[in-house]
Amino acid sequence: MNDLSKRSVIAPIQAIDLMTAAFDLQRKGSSVIHMAVGQPAAPTPQVVREAAERAVRDGKIGYTEALGIPSL
């Protein structure tokens, strides 16, 4: 059995390709809102923080269904 790592044959993460394209557009003068990866530049809105606090307080902190919340 071959125990060599197969990591080198995995394609690059698509988010990196997306970020590269976004930065290219930005350099060409387009306005870009980066939402692909990493820490957002804007602070979390108060309404979102309050909703998160309610969810924790009400015990709504578990996993959703595999494909997300159906009503959304």
N, C-alpha and C positions, 0 to 999 in steps of 0.2 A: 504494500500500500504506500502511495506517495503522500508524505506529510508536508510537502512544500505549500506555502501559502498561495492562495489564488487571488489575493487582494489586488495584485497588479493587473488582473484582467477585468476588473470591475470598471464600468464606465464612470466618468467624472459625475459628481453630483449635479443634477440639473439646476439647482438653485445658484450654483456658481456661474453657470452659463447665463442664467437670467440676470444676475447681478452685473456680469460683464457687459451684456447688451444694454442694460439700464445706464451704466456709467458711460458707455459709448454715446448713447442718445443725449445724455446730459452734457458731455463735452461738445456736442454739436449744437447745443443751445436749447434743447428740449427741457421742459420742466418735468422732473421725475419725483414721485413720492415712493420712496423705497419701503416696500413691505415684504420683501422676500425672506430675509434672514436677519438675525441680530437684534440688538436693542433698538427700539423705536426712538426717534429723536424727540417726539412730542411726549409730554407727560400723560399718564392715564387720566382720562376725563373723570371728574367727580362722580357722575352718574354711573359709570362703570365700576368704580371703587365701591360705591354704595350697593350696587347689585351683587358684587362679589361678597361683600360682608353679609348681605341677607342670605345668599346661597350657603355660605359656611354656617351661619347661625341656624338656618332651617335644615341643615343636614343634606343639602343637595350638592355633595362633593364627590360622588362616585362616577364611574364610567357611564357614558351614554351607550345606546345601542351601537353596533359596529359601524353603521352608516350615518350615525349622528341622531339628533332629535328629529323624529319624523315631521312634527309640526313646523319645524324651521325649514 
